[in-house]
Amino acid sequence: MLRRLLTLALVALPLFAAEKPAPPADLATPPADGVRAENGLVTRQLVAGTGTVKPNENHLLRMRYTVWKSDGTLVQHVGAGQTVQLPVSKMIPGWRQAVEQMVEGETRRAWIPAELTGKNTAMLIDTELVEIVERPAAPADVAAPPADAIVTSSGLAYKVLAPGAGKMKPERGDTVVVHYSGWTTDGRMFDSSVERGEPAEFPVDGVIRGWIEGLQLMVEGEKRRFWIPGKLAYGNDRTKPKEMQGMLVFDVELIDIR
């Protein structure tokens, strides 16, 4: 796999002493004006948002947030100048329930009981919802290359989704920065830098053969869809699941050549 899948409900980030926030005064006792759910979750809006759409399980959320345990211990802090992108579906239950009430630009405080954290401890989370992002959907032509796809002599098929403004193409000795999403031919996404909210960087000759060939066809700013047959991917790698040994489909955006 190009990068491991994001599977954590909370992302561990370094805590910088200069930014370390103090626990709020109402950490242990939710205020009377908090919105109380039947399952024990309490939330309170701290800053009104400007958006109109609320998140659902198909969204990625770009956020800043601070997490405390109920005893005041600081767990995680993503402050000014930083953001983290997480899929709604990977968030702990109480946090997910809280952010699904929010819109872009909003900051909300959530008092989450232990049974909704999965951590055996109650938590308080302040969340600033910066942006709601649609998860990459499987292409309609994920099952097989369409008739207008170009097929190279190796069997690699591709379509240009968006032209790039660059002039140079990467070579095997170069390092590239890309955004990508990958699917099996049944439409199951198995990896995506877009979902992680962070481009991937790697040497051209350090990936599967289909990528090595495909990247060298692209220019900076370009987006392509590749249908990579198993022989150019993981077809001979018996450590991979069976569905990963066949054709794989990738949408790739070449951001930079280094």
Beta strands, then each sheet from edge to edge (+ up, - down):
strand 1: 35-36
strand 2: 42-47
strand 3: 59-69
strand 4: 74-78
strand 5: 84-87
strand 6: 107-112
strand 7: 123-134
strand 8: 150-151
strand 9: 157-162
strand 10: 175-184
strand 11: 189-192
strand 12: 200-203
strand 13: 223-228
strand 14: 248-257
sheet 1: 1+ 2- 6+ 7- 3+ 4-
sheet 2: 1+ 2- 6+ 7- 3+ 5-
sheet 3: 8+ 9- 13+ 14- 10+ 11-
sheet 4: 8+ 9- 13+ 14- 10+ 12-
end
